[in-house]
Amino acid sequence: MTVYSINLGIGWASSGVEYAQAYRAEIFRELQLPAKFIFTDLFQTENLQHFTSNIGFKDEEIIWLYSFFTDLKIAPTSYSRSQLEASFAAPVQRTEVGVKLVRYHFSEDFYINASLCGPEEAYVQRVEYVVKGKLIRKDYYSYTKVFTEFYAPVNDKPQLYQRHFYNEDGSLAYEEVLYNQKSTFRFPDRILNGKEALIAYMLEKLNLTSQDILLLDRATGIGQAVFAHKGVAKLAVVIHAEHYNAKGTDDYNVLWNNYYEYQFTNAHLVDAFITSTEKQKEVLDQQFKTYTKHQPRIYAIPVGSLDQLRRPDQARKPYSLMTSSRLASEKHIDWLVNAVIEARKTLPELTFDIYGEGGERRKLTEMIEAADAKEYIQLKGHQQLTEVYKNYQVYLTASTSEGFGLTLMEAVGSGLPLIGLDVPYGNQTFVEDGKNGYLIPRPEADDPAYMTQAFSDKIRTYYQANRTEEAQEASYQKAEPFLHEHLAQLWAAFVEEVGHA
């Protein structure tokens, strides 16, 4: 029996889905349950292994769709510059070295760019071949060559028309031909049209049994293939976000989230749905009864757990606030920045640290600089925060929707009271209004001015109430049910019930 978790991609700034899978991997190791994590995106800018190992996966736990049909292993990039240089068929006339890049010139019309990585940029990750100013080929490496892309100039731009995927000995395992943005995969014994057919072939070759479980974490572009080709294996759908649109739902119709609509519509083919909280489970169960003929099994299993409650080694920094998330517009960190600036007018010792990376970094930097707030509001980037939360006094979150909120769990596990919006499901799970923080009513339309004032008011209220220790202990109590042993018990029961049903 094996549990397969199916996802699309992963990156340096991973989402809650990938972190949920990393927690799950740790639980499965402890339970000695064989587990694999399947990623179906094509990775070109970075070796997949670098992303997965970064958040705690073991190499042998990872399946990459595109290398699955080869004998290559998931491994860090270790193909060296000297190996690349030894493969050159012609002498190098001159070399240019830049940041994470070296360019080898073989003639006036032909050069090779090698993208470097690793300590002292010793390893080669990608090589580009350029002839007469035209890109003609790219090679991708881990410990050996993984795949090659071939390009032809079309309207003076490089157009990808073919990929070759290799075995360890350099032999061709299979190829992908691209035409009009459609892919055809050619194997020695078959031709597959489209990525969904490739996924179906992978599922076929996994030889799934009736005791194997597929956990579908993301379904965009792959859901139908998984449903159609799971065979006798059990299928469970993991719900990581709000699953419906409340404004588009009435007594007669429900507007499902686009990411889950296919799964809900075909719920009769699903052995179980998994929500992150009991509240979401109750809502989804009632919606199935009200709007559909389906009555599927629904489990509530938190996406993460705490190995222990963490208490500070020394006094927390007074008036210290923090948040942690992707720097994305839907996280509304700009509201928090403005709220802290406003609250500091009456609480001049306030500081606010923002952890995470994302597309909003420049905007937030400009806001902080414009307000001359760099001394007390700082962007800390992406960091490991396990031992960091306990140094702060309050956690702020302005996200308008959290299916669970791993950072919220980690924050209360370090005794931080939370101030956030009264929205499903994370805030309502981890915050008891007035005891370990505050829940701010959310108006029908997002109003930045209202949000700024509401958050700044609650920050002031918290500190003026002068019950810091009580609020911190209340957060520790909220965190108790999310300790590791409880989550392990839930997963063990789930696998036993679903896998042997």
Kinemage of the C-alpha trace (Angstrom):
@kinemage 1
@onewidth
@group {chain A} dominant
@subgroup {mainchain}
@vectorlist {calphas} color= white
{ca met a 1} P 0.000 0.000 0.000
{ca thr a 2} L 1.256 3.468 -0.940
{ca val a 3} L -0.216 6.941 -0.515
{ca tyr a 4} L 0.408 9.167 -3.562
{ca ser a 5} L -0.042 12.923 -3.201
{ca ile a 6} L -0.548 14.655 -6.557
{ca asn a 7} L 0.401 18.296 -7.096
{ca leu a 8} L 1.383 20.608 -9.945
{ca gly a 9} L 4.435 22.672 -9.041
{ca ile a 10} L 6.602 23.945 -6.206
{ca gly a 11} L 9.039 26.846 -5.819
{ca trp a 12} L 11.260 28.695 -3.389
{ca ala a 13} L 8.266 30.661 -2.080
{ca ser a 14} L 6.001 27.649 -1.768
{ca ser a 15} L 2.318 27.950 -0.978
{ca gly a 16} L 0.433 26.381 1.900
{ca val a 17} L -0.317 23.373 -0.307
{ca glu a 18} L 3.338 22.367 -0.538
{ca tyr a 19} L 3.929 22.987 3.168
{ca ala a 20} L 0.860 20.872 3.935
{ca gln a 21} L 2.391 18.080 1.874
{ca ala a 22} L 5.699 18.447 3.736
{ca tyr a 23} L 3.900 18.076 7.076
{ca arg a 24} L 2.098 15.054 5.647
{ca ala a 25} L 5.391 13.484 4.559
{ca glu a 26} L 6.733 13.793 8.088
{ca ile a 27} L 3.615 12.142 9.522
{ca phe a 28} L 3.738 9.287 7.017
{ca arg a 29} L 7.399 8.617 7.811
{ca glu a 30} L 6.556 8.414 11.486
{ca leu a 31} L 3.650 6.058 10.765
{ca gln a 32} L 5.918 4.040 8.430
{ca leu a 33} L 3.403 4.481 5.622
{ca pro a 34} L 4.965 4.305 2.137
{ca ala a 35} L 4.329 7.680 0.507
{ca lys a 36} L 5.183 9.393 -2.763
{ca phe a 37} L 4.669 13.006 -3.808
{ca ile a 38} L 4.015 13.525 -7.515
{ca phe a 39} L 4.737 16.857 -9.223
{ca thr a 40} L 3.426 17.278 -12.768
{ca asp a 41} L 4.754 20.691 -13.844
{ca leu a 42} L 7.763 20.969 -16.156
{ca phe a 43} L 10.648 22.533 -14.218
{ca gln a 44} L 13.046 24.596 -16.345
{ca thr a 45} L 14.473 27.415 -14.253
{ca glu a 46} L 15.540 25.187 -11.363
{ca asn a 47} L 16.055 21.535 -10.515
{ca leu a 48} L 12.891 20.222 -8.815
{ca gln a 49} L 15.014 18.572 -6.122
{ca his a 50} L 16.237 21.928 -4.872
{ca phe a 51} L 12.659 23.007 -4.172
{ca thr a 52} L 11.487 19.768 -2.572
{ca ser a 53} L 14.500 19.274 -0.322
{ca asn a 54} L 14.237 22.909 0.758
{ca ile a 55} L 10.987 22.246 2.639
{ca gly a 56} L 11.860 18.815 3.954
{ca phe a 57} L 10.988 16.167 1.365
{ca lys a 58} L 13.373 13.251 0.896
{ca asp a 59} L 14.534 12.603 -2.667
{ca glu a 60} L 13.179 9.059 -2.713
{ca glu a 61} L 9.698 10.363 -1.855
{ca ile a 62} L 9.458 12.475 -5.019
{ca ile a 63} L 8.070 11.462 -8.405
{ca trp a 64} L 8.430 13.922 -11.263
{ca leu a 65} L 6.092 13.217 -14.146
{ca tyr a 66} L 8.714 13.911 -16.825
{ca ser a 67} L 11.518 11.796 -15.343
{ca phe a 68} L 9.180 8.992 -14.275
{ca phe a 69} L 9.595 7.321 -17.676
{ca thr a 70} L 13.396 7.373 -17.444
{ca asp a 71} L 15.836 5.718 -15.036
{ca leu a 72} L 17.029 9.088 -13.675
{ca lys a 73} L 16.812 9.633 -9.924
{ca ile a 74} L 15.634 12.763 -8.126
{ca ala a 75} L 18.936 14.311 -7.042
{ca pro a 76} L 20.576 17.706 -6.507
{ca thr a 77} L 22.442 19.295 -9.377
{ca ser a 78} L 26.045 18.076 -9.358
{ca tyr a 79} L 27.037 18.154 -13.063
{ca ser a 80} L 30.254 20.167 -12.974
{ca arg a 81} L 31.718 22.816 -15.227
{ca ser a 82} L 34.680 20.540 -15.902
{ca gln a 83} L 32.305 17.805 -17.097
{ca leu a 84} L 30.618 20.253 -19.427
{ca glu a 85} L 33.918 21.551 -20.756
{ca ala a 86} L 35.155 18.015 -21.359
{ca ser a 87} L 32.121 17.424 -23.592
{ca phe a 88} L 32.970 20.260 -25.995
{ca ala a 89} L 33.811 19.033 -29.500
{ca ala a 90} L 35.666 22.231 -30.450
{ca pro a 91} L 38.193 24.441 -28.637
{ca val a 92} L 36.959 27.466 -26.708
{ca gln a 93} L 38.302 30.730 -28.123
{ca arg a 94} L 37.393 32.898 -25.137
{ca thr a 95} L 35.319 32.813 -21.958
{ca glu a 96} L 33.172 35.441 -20.229
{ca val a 97} L 32.179 34.962 -16.584
{ca gly a 98} L 29.207 36.687 -14.958
{ca val a 99} L 26.968 36.141 -11.951
{ca lys a 100} L 25.845 32.494 -12.041
{ca leu a 101} L 26.709 32.431 -15.733
{ca val a 102} L 29.664 31.573 -17.945
{ca arg a 103} L 29.720 32.110 -21.717
{ca tyr a 104} L 31.981 30.016 -23.924
{ca his a 105} L 32.768 31.467 -27.358
{ca phe a 106} L 33.736 28.940 -30.057
{ca ser a 107} L 33.641 31.352 -32.990
{ca glu a 108} L 32.242 34.757 -33.865
{ca asp a 109} L 28.881 33.120 -34.648
{ca phe a 110} L 28.625 30.431 -31.987
{ca tyr a 111} L 28.629 30.552 -28.187
{ca ile a 112} L 27.231 28.571 -25.246
{ca asn a 113} L 25.715 30.057 -22.070
{ca ala a 114} L 25.987 27.876 -18.964
{ca ser a 115} L 23.766 28.762 -15.968
{ca leu a 116} L 25.552 27.862 -12.749
{ca cys a 117} L 24.456 26.937 -9.238
{ca gly a 118} L 25.785 25.444 -6.029
{ca pro a 119} L 28.752 26.351 -3.842
{ca glu a 120} L 31.147 28.651 -5.683
{ca glu a 121} L 28.867 28.227 -8.731
{ca ala a 122} L 30.600 24.935 -9.475
{ca tyr a 123} L 27.673 23.127 -11.047
{ca val a 124} L 25.870 23.505 -14.357
{ca gln a 125} L 22.090 23.702 -14.310
{ca arg a 126} L 21.222 24.755 -17.861
{ca val a 127} L 23.145 25.256 -21.103
{ca glu a 128} L 21.975 27.362 -24.054
{ca tyr a 129} L 23.401 27.022 -27.576
{ca val a 130} L 23.297 30.186 -29.679
{ca val a 131} L 24.281 30.308 -33.356
{ca lys a 132} L 24.336 33.586 -35.288
{ca gly a 133} L 22.353 35.194 -32.502
{ca lys a 134} L 19.622 32.519 -32.622
{ca leu a 135} L 18.836 30.169 -29.747
{ca ile a 136} L 18.816 26.619 -31.125
{ca arg a 137} L 19.003 24.353 -28.077
{ca lys a 138} L 18.870 24.125 -24.269
{ca asp a 139} L 20.200 21.273 -22.141
{ca tyr a 140} L 19.063 20.753 -18.531
{ca tyr a 141} L 21.143 18.940 -15.903
{ca ser a 142} L 20.969 17.438 -12.438
{ca tyr a 143} L 23.731 14.844 -11.919
{ca thr a 144} L 23.552 14.140 -15.645
{ca lys a 145} L 21.670 15.533 -18.609
{ca val a 146} L 17.936 15.356 -17.891
{ca phe a 147} L 16.366 16.722 -21.058
{ca thr a 148} L 17.039 18.881 -24.116
{ca glu a 149} L 14.862 21.484 -25.820
{ca phe a 150} L 15.220 22.285 -29.524
{ca tyr a 151} L 14.316 25.677 -30.999
{ca ala a 152} L 13.859 27.160 -34.467
{ca pro a 153} L 13.553 30.867 -35.333
{ca val a 154} L 9.994 31.925 -36.201
{ca asn a 155} L 9.333 35.621 -36.879
{ca asp a 156} L 12.810 36.296 -35.512
{ca lys a 157} L 11.947 34.633 -32.170
{ca pro a 158} L 12.978 31.183 -30.885
{ca gln a 159} L 10.140 28.677 -31.034
{ca leu a 160} L 10.305 25.429 -29.109
{ca tyr a 161} L 9.433 22.438 -31.269
{ca gln a 162} L 10.851 19.358 -29.524
{ca arg a 163} L 12.123 17.935 -26.227
{ca his a 164} L 14.241 14.824 -25.631
{ca phe a 165} L 14.210 13.109 -22.207
{ca tyr a 166} L 17.181 10.901 -21.356
{ca asn a 167} L 18.207 7.890 -19.326
{ca glu a 168} L 21.324 7.885 -17.141
{ca asp a 169} L 23.502 6.483 -19.934
{ca gly a 170} L 22.435 9.305 -22.266
{ca ser a 171} L 20.078 7.179 -24.340
{ca leu a 172} L 16.761 8.637 -25.432
{ca ala a 173} L 13.870 7.526 -23.180
{ca tyr a 174} L 11.115 9.401 -25.032
{ca glu a 175} L 10.497 12.655 -26.851
{ca glu a 176} L 7.914 15.410 -26.885
{ca val a 177} L 6.959 17.110 -30.152
{ca leu a 178} L 5.243 20.508 -29.851
{ca tyr a 179} L 3.059 22.006 -32.549
{ca asn a 180} L 0.495 24.795 -32.178
{ca gln a 181} L 0.935 24.667 -28.400
{ca lys a 182} L -0.001 20.975 -28.329
{ca ser a 183} L 2.261 18.150 -27.228
{ca thr a 184} L 2.694 14.667 -28.638
{ca phe a 185} L 4.827 12.236 -26.649
{ca arg a 186} L 6.610 9.488 -28.581
{ca phe a 187} L 7.733 6.340 -26.766
{ca pro a 188} L 9.287 3.244 -28.319
{ca asp a 189} L 5.976 1.405 -27.989
{ca arg a 190} L 3.310 4.130 -28.144
{ca ile a 191} L 2.356 7.695 -29.049
{ca leu a 192} L 0.466 9.852 -26.535
{ca asn a 193} L -1.433 13.007 -27.429
{ca gly a 194} L -1.334 15.668 -24.722
{ca lys a 195} L -0.168 15.919 -21.137
{ca glu a 196} L -3.302 14.251 -19.760
{ca ala a 197} L -2.404 11.124 -21.757
{ca leu a 198} L 1.094 11.268 -20.255
{ca ile a 199} L -0.386 11.408 -16.745
{ca ala a 200} L -2.692 8.506 -17.605
{ca tyr a 201} L 0.332 6.475 -18.761
{ca met a 202} L 2.139 7.239 -15.493
{ca leu a 203} L -0.869 6.069 -13.465
{ca glu a 204} L -1.021 2.915 -15.566
{ca lys a 205} L 2.664 2.157 -14.955
{ca leu a 206} L 2.289 2.696 -11.192
{ca asn a 207} L 0.241 -0.538 -11.128
{ca leu a 208} L -2.078 0.836 -8.461
{ca thr a 209} L -3.886 -1.586 -6.164
{ca ser a 210} L -7.169 -1.285 -4.290
{ca gln a 211} L -5.250 -0.407 -1.134
{ca asp a 212} L -3.310 2.462 -2.709
{ca ile a 213} L -4.624 5.980 -2.077
{ca leu a 214} L -4.335 8.981 -4.406
{ca leu a 215} L -4.530 12.337 -2.611
{ca leu a 216} L -5.346 15.004 -5.182
{ca asp a 217} L -3.946 18.284 -3.829
{ca arg a 218} L -4.260 20.281 -7.050
{ca ala a 219} L -6.331 19.274 -10.067
{ca thr a 220} L -5.990 22.083 -12.630
{ca gly a 221} L -5.282 20.528 -16.008
{ca ile a 222} L -4.810 17.033 -14.580
{ca gly a 223} L -7.989 16.248 -12.638
{ca gln a 224} L -9.844 14.477 -15.426
{ca ala a 225} L -6.869 12.236 -16.186
{ca val a 226} L -6.567 11.248 -12.517
{ca phe a 227} L -10.286 10.513 -12.211
{ca ala a 228} L -10.381 8.514 -15.423
{ca his a 229} L -7.232 6.458 -14.876
{ca lys a 230} L -6.998 5.866 -11.127
{ca gly a 231} L -8.112 2.299 -11.669
{ca val a 232} L -8.932 0.410 -8.481
{ca ala a 233} L -7.006 2.826 -6.255
{ca lys a 234} L -8.879 4.973 -3.742
{ca leu a 235} L -9.168 8.689 -4.576
{ca ala a 236} L -9.329 11.461 -1.984
{ca val a 237} L -9.557 15.168 -2.780
{ca val a 238} L -7.793 17.585 -0.432
{ca ile a 239} L -9.442 21.009 -0.107
{ca his a 240} L -6.898 23.717 0.665
{ca ala a 241} L -8.998 26.881 0.330
{ca glu a 242} L -12.513 28.240 0.537
{ca his a 243} L -14.471 25.859 -1.668
{ca tyr a 244} L -17.380 28.083 -2.732
{ca asn a 245} L -18.367 31.683 -3.402
{ca ala a 246} L -20.779 32.878 -0.731
{ca lys a 247} L -22.066 35.828 -2.776
{ca gly a 248} L -22.920 33.551 -5.684
{ca thr a 249} L -24.755 31.033 -3.502
{ca asp a 250} L -28.438 31.068 -2.560
{ca asp a 251} L -31.070 28.625 -1.312
{ca tyr a 252} L -31.179 26.815 -4.642
{ca asn a 253} L -27.707 27.028 -6.177
{ca val a 254} L -24.124 26.885 -4.955
{ca leu a 255} L -21.237 28.492 -6.807
{ca trp a 256} L -18.290 26.165 -6.309
{ca asn a 257} L -14.691 27.386 -6.426
{ca asn a 258} L -13.409 26.725 -9.977
{ca tyr a 259} L -10.513 24.712 -8.562
{ca tyr a 260} L -12.920 22.192 -7.000
{ca glu a 261} L -15.968 22.272 -9.265
{ca tyr a 262} L -14.941 19.210 -11.299
{ca gln a 263} L -14.208 17.199 -8.160
{ca phe a 264} L -17.518 18.141 -6.513
{ca thr a 265} L -19.520 17.507 -9.677
{ca asn a 266} L -17.992 14.026 -9.859
{ca ala a 267} L -18.135 13.346 -6.130
{ca his a 268} L -19.561 9.874 -6.787
{ca leu a 269} L -16.085 8.925 -8.069
{ca val a 270} L -14.345 10.260 -4.957
{ca asp a 271} L -13.790 7.998 -1.960
{ca ala a 272} L -13.259 10.893 0.449
{ca phe a 273} L -12.868 14.645 0.695
{ca ile a 274} L -10.468 16.159 3.230
{ca thr a 275} L -10.961 19.617 4.724
{ca ser a 276} L -8.548 21.337 7.081
{ca thr a 277} L -11.074 22.304 9.746
{ca glu a 278} L -14.222 20.901 11.335
{ca lys a 279} L -16.120 24.063 10.377
{ca gln a 280} L -15.395 23.629 6.669
{ca lys a 281} L -16.316 19.961 6.904
{ca glu a 282} L -19.711 20.889 8.370
{ca val a 283} L -20.329 23.505 5.668
{ca leu a 284} L -19.355 21.193 2.811
{ca asp a 285} L -21.368 18.282 4.191
{ca gln a 286} L -24.488 20.449 4.422
{ca gln a 287} L -23.950 21.818 0.914
{ca phe a 288} L -23.716 18.337 -0.590
{ca lys a 289} L -27.007 17.446 1.103
{ca thr a 290} L -28.691 20.680 -0.018
{ca tyr a 291} L -27.461 21.075 -3.584
{ca thr a 292} L -26.477 17.601 -4.816
{ca lys a 293} L -27.452 13.951 -4.706
{ca his a 294} L -24.024 13.043 -3.384
{ca gln a 295} L -23.224 12.253 0.235
{ca pro a 296} L -19.477 11.572 0.183
{ca arg a 297} L -17.316 10.843 3.177
{ca ile a 298} L -15.645 14.009 4.463
{ca tyr a 299} L -12.754 14.056 6.903
{ca ala a 300} L -11.361 17.040 8.792
{ca ile a 301} L -7.576 16.696 9.044
{ca pro a 302} L -5.437 19.764 9.788
{ca val a 303} L -2.827 20.353 7.112
{ca gly a 304} L -0.107 20.811 9.675
{ca ser a 305} L 0.875 20.067 13.238
{ca leu a 306} L 3.125 21.282 16.025
{ca asp a 307} L 5.912 19.100 17.371
{ca gln a 308} L 5.727 21.061 20.627
{ca leu a 309} L 4.518 24.308 22.151
{ca arg a 310} L 7.362 26.799 22.061
{ca arg a 311} L 7.907 29.222 24.896
{ca pro a 312} L 10.421 32.067 24.775
{ca asp a 313} L 13.875 31.637 26.296
{ca gln a 314} L 13.845 35.287 27.279
{ca ala a 315} L 11.290 38.068 27.465
{ca arg a 316} L 9.500 38.800 24.197
{ca lys a 317} L 10.381 42.101 22.588
{ca pro a 318} L 7.870 44.680 23.883
{ca tyr a 319} L 5.347 46.033 21.369
{ca ser a 320} L 6.602 43.670 18.659
{ca leu a 321} L 4.265 42.647 15.840
{ca met a 322} L 4.881 40.190 13.012
{ca thr a 323} L 3.251 38.514 10.027
{ca ser a 324} L 4.350 35.796 7.602
{ca ser a 325} L 2.977 34.970 4.158
{ca arg a 326} L 3.603 35.241 0.470
{ca leu a 327} L 3.806 38.914 -0.409
{ca ala a 328} L 0.705 38.683 -2.601
{ca ser a 329} L -2.152 41.116 -3.094
{ca glu a 330} L -4.734 38.756 -1.571
{ca lys a 331} L -2.784 38.784 1.707
{ca his a 332} L -3.412 42.566 2.009
{ca ile a 333} L -0.209 43.268 3.900
{ca asp a 334} L -0.534 46.883 2.759
{ca trp a 335} L -3.497 47.206 5.134
{ca leu a 336} L -1.292 46.031 7.992
{ca val a 337} L 1.516 48.422 7.088
{ca asn a 338} L -0.874 51.365 7.116
{ca ala a 339} L -2.481 50.144 10.355
{ca val a 340} L 0.852 49.950 12.165
{ca ile a 341} L 1.816 53.406 10.925
{ca glu a 342} L -1.491 54.713 12.303
{ca ala a 343} L -1.296 52.815 15.613
{ca arg a 344} L 2.236 54.030 16.229
{ca lys a 345} L 0.911 57.564 16.651
{ca thr a 346} L -0.271 56.497 20.103
{ca leu a 347} L 2.044 53.508 20.647
{ca pro a 348} L 5.447 54.895 19.616
{ca glu a 349} L 7.344 51.719 20.597
{ca leu a 350} L 5.543 49.514 18.035
{ca thr a 351} L 7.640 47.509 15.586
{ca phe a 352} L 6.380 45.308 12.740
{ca asp a 353} L 8.376 42.609 10.947
{ca ile a 354} L 7.068 41.094 7.695
{ca tyr a 355} L 8.358 37.645 6.682
{ca gly a 356} L 7.972 36.195 3.197
{ca glu a 357} L 8.618 36.955 -0.454
{ca gly a 358} L 6.418 37.683 -3.441
{ca gly a 359} L 5.272 40.106 -6.074
{ca glu a 360} L 4.152 42.802 -3.630
{ca arg a 361} L 7.623 43.341 -2.161
{ca arg a 362} L 8.392 46.430 -4.231
{ca lys a 363} L 5.024 48.020 -3.476
{ca leu a 364} L 5.438 47.414 0.259
{ca thr a 365} L 9.000 48.737 0.205
{ca glu a 366} L 7.815 51.942 -1.443
{ca met a 367} L 4.983 52.317 1.083
{ca ile a 368} L 7.369 51.919 4.016
{ca glu a 369} L 9.896 54.351 2.557
{ca ala a 370} L 7.224 56.910 1.695
{ca ala a 371} L 5.998 56.854 5.310
{ca asp a 372} L 9.565 57.083 6.637
{ca ala a 373} L 8.822 53.889 8.557
{ca lys a 374} L 11.951 51.847 7.771
{ca glu a 375} L 13.135 51.980 11.374
{ca tyr a 376} L 10.094 50.164 12.733
{ca ile a 377} L 8.592 48.248 9.762
{ca gln a 378} L 10.957 45.800 8.082
{ca leu a 379} L 10.702 43.243 5.289
{ca lys a 380} L 12.584 40.201 6.573
{ca gly a 381} L 12.307 37.958 3.498
{ca his a 382} L 11.737 34.217 3.508
{ca gln a 383} L 13.104 32.553 6.644
{ca gln a 384} L 12.680 29.451 8.761
{ca leu a 385} L 10.422 30.780 11.537
{ca thr a 386} L 10.016 27.809 13.878
{ca glu a 387} L 12.087 29.435 16.614
{ca val a 388} L 11.295 33.018 15.592
{ca tyr a 389} L 7.602 33.417 16.458
{ca lys a 390} L 8.240 33.180 20.199
{ca asn a 391} L 10.277 36.399 20.143
{ca tyr a 392} L 7.198 38.475 19.232
{ca gln a 393} L 4.100 39.583 21.116
{ca val a 394} L 1.347 39.702 18.466
{ca tyr a 395} L 0.694 38.152 15.046
{ca leu a 396} L -1.235 40.132 12.419
{ca thr a 397} L -3.055 38.679 9.423
{ca ala a 398} L -5.167 40.523 6.873
{ca ser a 399} L -5.871 37.602 4.554
{ca thr a 400} L -9.524 37.516 3.536
{ca ser a 401} L -9.595 33.733 3.212
{ca glu a 402} L -7.511 30.939 4.722
{ca gly a 403} L -8.486 27.309 4.324
{ca phe a 404} L -6.385 26.635 7.405
{ca gly a 405} L -3.397 28.921 7.840
{ca leu a 406} L -0.209 27.088 8.774
{ca thr a 407} L 1.449 30.269 9.966
{ca leu a 408} L -1.539 30.958 12.225
{ca met a 409} L -1.124 27.531 13.815
{ca glu a 410} L 2.613 28.072 14.245
{ca ala a 411} L 1.980 31.504 15.752
{ca val a 412} L -0.470 30.288 18.428
{ca gly a 413} L 1.878 27.350 19.043
{ca ser a 414} L 4.423 29.945 20.147
{ca gly a 415} L 1.865 31.762 22.256
{ca leu a 416} L 1.140 34.685 19.946
{ca pro a 417} L -2.295 36.292 20.137
{ca leu a 418} L -3.724 36.975 16.656
{ca ile a 419} L -5.465 39.988 15.176
{ca gly a 420} L -7.244 39.231 11.906
{ca leu a 421} L -10.500 39.319 9.995
{ca asp a 422} L -13.559 37.335 11.029
{ca val a 423} L -13.407 35.073 7.976
{ca pro a 424} L -13.350 31.299 7.425
{ca tyr a 425} L -11.602 29.147 8.294
{ca gly a 426} L -8.187 29.700 9.815
{ca asn a 427} L -8.854 32.833 11.843
{ca gln a 428} L -12.101 31.419 13.231
{ca thr a 429} L -10.259 28.221 14.162
{ca phe a 430} L -7.333 29.817 15.959
{ca val a 431} L -8.806 33.026 17.423
{ca glu a 432} L -11.286 33.311 20.256
{ca asp a 433} L -12.303 36.939 20.015
{ca gly a 434} L -11.313 38.918 23.081
{ca lys a 435} L -9.336 36.070 24.639
{ca asn a 436} L -6.317 35.349 22.449
{ca gly a 437} L -6.758 38.204 20.028
{ca tyr a 438} L -9.448 39.870 17.963
{ca leu a 439} L -11.590 39.084 14.943
{ca ile a 440} L -12.441 42.131 12.865
{ca pro a 441} L -15.796 42.093 11.018
{ca arg a 442} L -15.244 42.224 7.274
{ca pro a 443} L -17.455 44.609 5.282
{ca glu a 444} L -19.094 43.428 2.062
{ca ala a 445} L -16.642 45.446 -0.041
{ca asp a 446} L -12.987 45.731 0.909
{ca asp a 447} L -12.346 49.249 2.129
{ca pro a 448} L -8.653 50.007 2.743
{ca ala a 449} L -9.456 53.011 4.933
{ca tyr a 450} L -11.801 50.922 7.102
{ca met a 451} L -9.245 48.112 7.339
{ca thr a 452} L -6.471 50.497 8.333
{ca gln a 453} L -8.564 51.998 11.095
{ca ala a 454} L -9.976 48.663 12.285
{ca phe a 455} L -6.574 47.000 12.593
{ca ser a 456} L -4.944 50.017 14.223
{ca asp a 457} L -7.829 50.212 16.728
{ca lys a 458} L -7.437 46.536 17.673
{ca ile a 459} L -3.670 46.894 18.065
{ca arg a 460} L -4.226 49.774 20.459
{ca thr a 461} L -6.993 47.912 22.275
{ca tyr a 462} L -4.781 44.891 22.782
{ca tyr a 463} L -1.968 46.849 24.396
{ca gln a 464} L -4.251 49.108 26.423
{ca ala a 465} L -6.052 46.058 27.873
{ca asn a 466} L -2.786 45.063 29.585
{ca arg a 467} L -3.571 41.318 29.639
{ca thr a 468} L -0.646 40.098 27.551
{ca glu a 469} L 0.141 36.989 29.599
{ca glu a 470} L -3.506 35.846 29.694
{ca ala a 471} L -3.821 36.242 25.919
{ca gln a 472} L -0.610 34.308 25.324
{ca glu a 473} L -1.741 31.411 27.519
{ca ala a 474} L -5.083 31.383 25.675
{ca ser a 475} L -3.157 30.961 22.399
{ca tyr a 476} L -1.209 28.044 23.819
{ca gln a 477} L -4.530 26.427 24.765
{ca lys a 478} L -5.821 26.946 21.212
{ca ala a 479} L -2.698 25.229 19.892
{ca glu a 480} L -2.961 22.093 22.062
{ca pro a 481} L -5.275 20.111 19.691
{ca phe a 482} L -2.802 20.627 16.844
{ca leu a 483} L 0.117 18.869 18.454
{ca his a 484} L 1.804 16.286 16.275
{ca glu a 485} L 0.483 13.176 17.971
{ca his a 486} L -3.135 14.216 17.322
{ca leu a 487} L -2.527 14.700 13.597
{ca ala a 488} L -0.734 11.363 13.335
{ca gln a 489} L -3.760 9.644 14.861
{ca leu a 490} L -6.106 11.308 12.357
{ca trp a 491} L -4.016 10.267 9.353
{ca ala a 492} L -3.599 6.723 10.634
{ca ala a 493} L -7.366 6.385 11.045
{ca phe a 494} L -8.006 7.906 7.603
{ca val a 495} L -5.616 5.559 5.804
{ca glu a 496} L -7.028 2.543 7.614
{ca glu a 497} L -10.650 3.425 6.836
{ca val a 498} L -10.219 4.575 3.227
{ca gly a 499} L -7.459 2.203 2.154
{ca his a 500} L -9.301 -0.855 3.384
{ca ala a 501} L -12.845 0.206 2.514
